[in-house]
Amino acid sequence: MNDKNKSLFTDFNPVTKQEWIEKVNIDLKGEDFNRKLVWKNLSNIDIQPFYNPEDKQEFLQNTCENSQSLINYRYIESPANSSTESSAEESANNLALKAIEEGINGLLFDIEESMVVSRLLKGINLNKIAVAFILRAHEIAFAIDFFDFVMAQKIDKKNLKGYIDLELIPNYVTKGIMNPGHCNKAAVIAELASVFPNFKAITISGTTFLDSGANQVQEVAYTLNSLVCFIEKYSDRTISIETIFNNLHFQLGIGSEYFIEIGKFRAFNSLLQEIAKKYGIAEFSHSLTGKTSIWSKSVTDAHTNLLRATTEAMSAILGNADGVLIDAYDKEFRKGSGFSSRIAGNISTILKEESYFGKVANPVDGCYYIEQISSKIANKALELFKEIEANSGFYESFESELIQKSIAKIRFEKIKLLSQRRLAMVGVNKYPNLMEKISSEILSGGEMNPNPKLLKPRRASLEMEAIRKKTEELVKNFYQRPIVELSSFGHLTMRKARAAFAYDFLGVSGFEILQEKSYESALQAAKESAKSATQVVVICSSDQDYDESALAFVNAFRALNTDKVLLLAGAPTNLNELSEAGLDGCIHMKSDVIATISSIQNKIQKTIKSLEV
């Protein structure tokens, strides 16, 4: 054999996964492998620290040939209640043509009133540009007008791409409206669209599940349950099962767990194939679009949403979605600007053209990690799917609130992890932008779903926003922003580390955080901090220094000032004694940020009011 062509690894014996685990266990020195190194996400999926060829999976069916034809949709809201007959169509058409100039190859029109299709789509080449419509009124009339317009354009029927969305599932789960008339309209439109193989007339959306706090397994299972619910309504009617499956368009939300989301899309496609087989459908054509989630976005440090949208779009593309819909980064707190819409479109263009996502067919195929995750999501989603079907199906399970309670349980777990900072959101509960000025009007006051029988898409950060909102209202009402002093002494390394932690922990509150102040002794630190023009003081030092001097600090501080909030960064062994002396609390890795900051705000507010009187 030519040494030039010889593989480097032929000189080494293969190593089994068990041998690797045995080696790791030696390095762990008695620590539990599963507890220390195996990550379990909120879909109850165990993620191993490494994978090798022994983890290869074969059974998941891949339904996508390549990602080169990825559709990058731009959302276009058509103005309603126009003063002139044609202004709504012209306005939407101008936005559409501008989007095409910016490199967008898919348009999603949100239509709330009667529109003339020829005006709406004027100048748009349907051979190259996909068009989709959210229809809220005059659905069948619009569809007839649209397909007549397409036929008049004499384009190749295979070139027409896109979908029609009557919001069948979102209307039910968010408004409690299961309108049989909408289902009938979908069936009629499906018949009209049957001659266009790549245009889909029946949209089943699962985005509401994810945006209401569901995990990936729930989103996949409930979306498929809702599909079966729709099919069963037409099992004895004129529309055929084949027509339904060939007209299906699915939309899934895209969360922030990068690899898990890739596996979710692949698992969904695989399970859809299995369901089709149960109905006797061996081959069919559907489309799958990923939409960036509402759940993962924030209004604080909002430009971070650009990074979130980028990783989410990557997940959908690698998961073999046919298209992506990327919301503008500022959509959650204001009407999107031309700039933010352009940037959103640029994300997928850069991924497709400059990051080579559109140049490679199925780039994650053969990745043991992704295959394992896809397989586990598929198995767990199938179990949940069967549970719902055994409980009389999607409609009965939603009416009995089984689905809502299941999602609420996961939502509360996620919010708890955010509050404990075990789940990081940049700019929300970690790494705040302390230079950011934000109005209280755009911040949420917390959870806002008065009807537990319905789902409500929301941001994960609502509870975190509520504490920031309270700070901004303090500033607005009392004309002063609470100031925090980091008072440190003792061990240099530990005091700086704890000051940095306190800076990050309290920074999400909107307080003004001063740079660390170092003192030669605990008594000097206590006296100077008590007299400073601040509302909150945080003691920062080492555990040994706390044992020796923390009590003296608190006693000296409280002798001079009883109004200020006094905290300690760390977990001292004599906490009870310090609390009796006047310490208001501690902040450390296990502290709940919402509860801690809320208690600080309450004391500050009482102090300010008493000073006013």
N, C-alpha and C positions, 0 to 999 in steps of 0.2 A: 504494500500500500504506500502511496506517495505521502510523505510526512506533511506536505503542504495541505493536503486534504483531510488529514487526520484530525478528528475532534479532540479538543483539549480534555474533555471529560472522560475519554476512554481510559485514561490512566488512573481513574478513581473508581472504586466500587460504588454502586448505587446505594443510597441511604434511604431506608424506609421511614415512613412518617412516625412509626412507633419508636424508632431509634432516636429521631429528633426529639420526641416528647420525653424520652428517658434522659436525654442530655439536658433538656430544659429543667426537668425535675431536680437534677443534681444541682444546677445553678440556683434554683429557687430555695434550696436548703430547707426543705420541709414545708414551704408555703404551698397552699392548695392551688394546683394548676388552673382549674376552672374558675376559681374565685379571683385569682390574680391576673390571668391573661385572657380569659374568654369574655367577650363583650356580649351582653344581651340587650337588644334594642326593644322599643316599645311594641313591636310586633311579636315579641317573645321568640325571637330568632337568635340562636347562639352563633356568634361570629368568632371563628377560631383565629389565633394569632398568625397562623400560616397555613397555606394549602400547597399540595403537590399533586402529581399525576394520579395518585390513589383517590383523589376527590373528584375526578372527572365524571361529569354527568352526560348521559346520552339522550334521555327521553324527551327533553324539552324541544318542542317543534318551533323552528324559526320561520316566520312568515314574511320576512322582509329581505329582498334581494340586495339592496344597497341604499345608501343615504344620499346619493347624488341628486335625487329629485325631491329633496326635502322642501316642503312649503313653509315659508316664513310669513305667517299671517300678520296683518296690521289691522287693529280694531278701528273701525270708523263709525262714529255715532252720527246718524242722520238726524238733523234738527227737525223737531216737530212743531206744529202750530205755526207754520210759516206764513208770512204776510202775503206772499204771492204764490201762485200755483206751482211755479218751477224752482223757487229758491232752495227748497230742501234738496231736490235732486242735484241741482247745480253745485251747492255747497259740498255735498258728499262726494260728488264726482271730482271736484277740484282737489279735495283731500286725497282721493284715491289716485289721481294722476300724479300728485306730488309724491305720494308713497312709492309709486312705481319708479319715478325718477330717482328715488333714493335707494333703489335696489330691492324693494319688496316684491315678492312674486305671489303673494296671496292676500286677498282683501276680505275682511269680515265686516259686513254692514249690519248695524243694529237698526232695524226698521220698525217704527211704531205707528206709522200711518200709511195711507195709500200712496204708492209711488209709481211713476212711469219708468219702467225698466230701461227703455231706450235712452232716456235722459240720464238716468243714474249711471249707466255703464258706457256712456258715450266715450269713444276713443280708447277703450280698454280692449286689448287683444286677448280674447278668451282662449286662443291656442296656446298662450304662454303664461297667462295670469290666472291663478285659481280664484274663484269667487265663492264666498259663503255668506249666508244670511241668517240672522236671528230675527224671526218673524213674530210680531206681537199683535198683528191685526191684518185682516184681509189676506190670510195665508194662501188659500187656494187661488184666489184671483191673481195674487202676485206670482205664484208659481206658474200658472198658465201663461201669464204675460212674459215671464222669464224664459220659459222653454220655447215659446213662440219666437222670442227675440233671438235665442240661440240658433234655432233652425233657420231663421232668416239670414243669419251671419254665414251660414254654410261652412261652418268649421267641422273638422274631423270630430266625430262623436266621442272618440277615445281621448281627445285632447281636453275636453271639458272636465275640469277638476274642481272640487269643493264640496259643500254640503249645505243643507238647510236644517236649522235648529229651531224647533218649536218649544224648547225648554220643557219637555214632557216631565222629566224627573225633577229638575230644580223647582218647578212650579208646585209640585206635590210636596216635596220634603221641606220647602221653606214657607209655603203658603197653605198647605193642607188641601190643595185643589187637585184632585184627580179627575180631570175633565175628559170624559169619553169622546167628546167632540174633537178635542185636540188629537187624540189617537186616531180617530177616523180621518181627520185631515192629513195626518202623517201617512196613512195608508193610501189615500188618494194621490198625494204628491209622489209617493214611492212608485205608483203605477206610471205617473207622468215621466218620472226620471229613469224608468227601466231601460230606455234605449241608450242611456249615457252611462257606460259601465264604471266610470271613475268619478261620477258625481253621486253623492249619497244623500238620501232624503229623510232618513230616520236617525236622529242623533240621540244617543244615550250618554248622558254626562254623569261622571262620578266626582266632579270637582267639588261639589258641595260637601261631600263626605269628608274629604281631606281638609277643606277650609273650615270645617266645623270642629276639627280636632281629631279626626279618625287616624288610625295608623294605616300602613300600606296594605296589610292583609284585609282590613275592613273595607278599604276603598275598592279593592279588586273584587272581593266577594259580593258586596252590596251592589256594585255596578252590574255584575253578572246576574244577580238576583232580580234587579230591575229589568234587565233584558228579558229574562224568562217571564216576568210578569207581563211585559208588553206582548210577547209572543203568544202567551196563553189567551190573551184577549182576542186574538185573531186566528186561533187554531181551527175554528169552525166557520170562518168567513171566506169571502172570495179571494182575498189576497193570499198568495201561496207563501209557504215557509221559505222557499228559495228566493222569492222576491224580497222578503224581509231581510234575510241574511246578506243578500247582494246589495242592499241599500243601507247597510249599517255604517254609521260613523260614530266612533267613541271619542269622548274627551275625558282625559284624566288630569288631575292636578299634579304638579311636580313639587315635591317637598325638598327640604334642604339636606336630607341624608343621601349623599351623592351616590354611593354604590348600591344602597338599598333601593333607591329610586330606579336605577338601571335595571335591577332584578325585577322590580315591580312591573315595568312595561313588558319585559320578556315573559314573565309569568302570566300576565293578562292575555297576551296573544296565544300562549300555549293552552290555557284553560278555555279560551273561546273556541279553539279548534275541537276540544273535547266535548263541549256543549253542543256544537254544531253536529257532531257525529251522533249524539243522542236523538237528534231530530232527523237523522238520515241524510244530512248534508255533508258530502265528502269534500267538495270544493266550493268556495265562495270568495267573494272579494269585498273586503271591508277597509275602512281607513281609521287611523288612530292619531289623534292630535293631543299633544301635551300642552297644558297651560300653566304658566308660572302661578304659584299659589298666593292667595291673600294671606294665609296663615303665617307664612314666613317673613312677611314684610313689616317694616317699622316706619314710624313718622319721625323718630329721633335718629339723627345721623342718617338721613334718608338716602344719601348717595351710596351707602352700603348695600342698598337694594339692587344696585347695578351688579355687584359681585354675586349676590344671591341669585339674581335672574340668570347670570352667566352659567353658574354651576348647574342650575336647574335645567337650563336649555341643553347643556352637555349631557345630563342624565337622560333626558328624553331622546336625544339623537342616538346615543349609544344603546338605548333600550329599543331602538328600531321604530320610533314614532315616525309617522309619515309627514307630520307637520308640527310646528310649534307656534304658540301664541304668547308673546312676551309683553306683559303689561309695562307701561311707563313707570319709572322708578318713583314718581311722585303721585301716582294715581290715588293713593290712599288718603291724601289730604288736600288735593286740589285738582281742578280740571287739567288734564294733561296738556302741556305746551307742545309746540312744534319741535322744540329742542329735545324734550324728554321722549317724545314719540320717535324721533330720528335716532336717538341713542339706543332705544329698545330694539329698533330694526337692525341697527349696526351690530348688535351682539351676535345674532345668528348669522349675519353676513360674514363677520370676522371668523366665526367658528367654521363656517362652511368653506370659505375661500382662502383664509390665511392660516387656519389651524388644521386644515386638511380633513375636517370631519366629513366633508362632502366628496372626498376623493377616494375613500376606502370603503369597501363593502364589509359590513358587519365586523367592525374592528375589535369587539370584545369577545368574539367567538373563540372558544378554546381557553378562556381565562377561568381557571378552576374556582377562583374566589367568586366571580360573577355567576358562574354556573351553579355553585352551591347555594348562593343567596336566592337565585331565581327558583331553584328547585324547592327550597324551604318555604318561600313565599307562596309558591303554587300549591304545595301540599297543605299549608295552613289555611290558605284562602279557600281551597276546595272543601276542607272540613267545615269551615264557617258557612260556606255556600250551602252545603248539605243540611246544616243545622237550621238555616232559615227556611229552606224548602220543606224540611220536616215539620216546621212550625206554620204550615199552610202558606208559605211563600212570602214575598217581599211586602205585598200590600197589608196582609194581616199582621205581619211582624212590625210594620211601621205603625199601624193603627193601635197595636197593643203597647207601643213605645219600647219594644225590645231593642230595636236598632238604636233609638235615641239614647237609651240608658247605656248601651254598650259603648257608643261613641263618647258619651259624657264621662264615663270612667277613664278612658284613655286621655281625654282632654284635661281632666283634673290632674292626672299624673304628669302630663307635659308641663302644665302651669306650675305645679309644685317643683319640678326639676328646674324650671326657669327661676323661680323665686329663691331656690337654694343654690343657684348658680352652678348646678351640676350639668345643665344644658346651656351652652353659651350662645348668646345673640349679641354680636358686636354692636355697640352703641346703645343697647337696650339694658342688659344686665352685666355687661363687661365692656371694658375699654371705651368708656364714654368720651364723647367729644365735649370737653368742658368749655370750649370757646363758642359752642353753638347757642344761639338765641332762638327760642321757639315760643310761639304764642299758645296760651292755654286753650284757645278755642279749637285748635286742631287736635288736641290730645283727648284721649278717651277717659271717661270717668270710671271705667271698669267694665265688667261683664254686663251685656245689655241684651238679654234674651228673655223677655217676660213670659214666653210660652214654651215650656219644656217639651211640649208635644211636637214642636217644629225644630228644624235645624237652622242655624244662623251662621253663615260664613263670617269669620272674624279674624283679626290678627291675634297671634299668640301673645303679643306684648301688651294687651289691653290693661291688665292689672299693673304692669310695670309703668305704663303710661299714666295711670291714675295717680301714682305717687309723685310723678313729675308734674302733673297737672296741679296737684295741691300746692307744690312749691311755687309754681308760676302764679297761682291765685294769691298766695301769701305776698308775693312781690307786688302784684297788682293792687291788693287791698291795703297793704301796710307800707308800701314803698321801700321795702328793703329785702334784699336777698340774704338768707341765712349764710353765715360765714363759718367755715370749719377750720380750726387750727390743729395741726399735727404736732403735738408736743413730745419731743423725744429726748432721751438721756440714756446713759449706760452703754452697753455693748454696741459697737458701731455697726456691724453687719446686720444684726437682728433688728435694731431700731430702724434702719433704713428699709429693710425688707418689709417690716410691719407698717411703716409709714406708706410705702408704695401700695401695699394691700389696701389700707384704709382709703387711700386716694382713689383707687379704682372702685372699691366697694361703695363709698358714699358719693362718688361722682355721678352715678346714675340718677341721683335725687334732684339734680339741678342746683344744689348748693354751690356756693363759691368755696373752693378748696384752696387754702393757702399752701405754699411750699413748706415742707418740713422745717420746723424750728428746733435746733439742737441746743440743749442746755448742759451745764457741767454736772448738775445734780438733780435729783428728783424734787427736792424742796424748792430749788430755784425755778424749775420748770412749772411746779404747781403755782407758785406765787405770781410769776409772770403771766401764765395762761389765764389765771383767774381774773387778772386786771385787763386783759386784752379786749379789743372791740370785736369780739366774736360771740356766736351763739352756741357753738359746739366745740368741744375740746376732746381730742383722742390721744390717750397715753400710748406711746410707742416705745417698747424696749424688749429685752429678752426675758424669758421665764425666770431666770435666776434673779434678775433685777426686780422683777415683779415680787418675787418672794421676799426680797430684802427691803424694797422701798415703795411698793405700790400703795400700801396702806397709809404710809406717811404722806404720800402725794395726795391721796383722796382727802385725808383729814385736813391738810394744809389748804387745799383748794377750797373745800367746803366752808372753812372758817372765813374765807374772804368772799365767796360767791356761792349762793344757793340756787340761782336761777338758771345758770348755764347747764346744757346737757353735757355730761361727762361720761365718756366711753373709754374702753380699753381694748387695744388690738391684741388679741390672743385669748387663751383659755387658762386663766390663773387657777392654781389649786385652792386658793382661799377666796373664791368668788363670793360666798355668803358673807364673809367678814367685810369684804370691800363694798358689797351692796348695802349692808347695814350702815357703813360709814358715809354712803352717799353716791356710790358709783351707779350710773343709770343702766349700764349694760356692757356687753362685750361684742366685738365683731371678729369673726374667725371663719374658717373654711366651711363650718357647718351652720353658720348663721343664715336665717331667712331674711333676704334683703327687703322684701315688702313689709314684713312685720317690724323689722328693725327701724327702717326709715319712717314708717308710719308713726311709730311711738315717738321718734325724735320730733317729727313735725307737730304732733299733738302737744308736746311740752313747749316747743317754741311758740306755737300759736297762743297757748295759755299765758306764757310769759309776756308776749307782745301786748295782748289784750289787757293784762293787769297793769302794765306800764302806762298804757293809754289812759286808764281810769285814774 
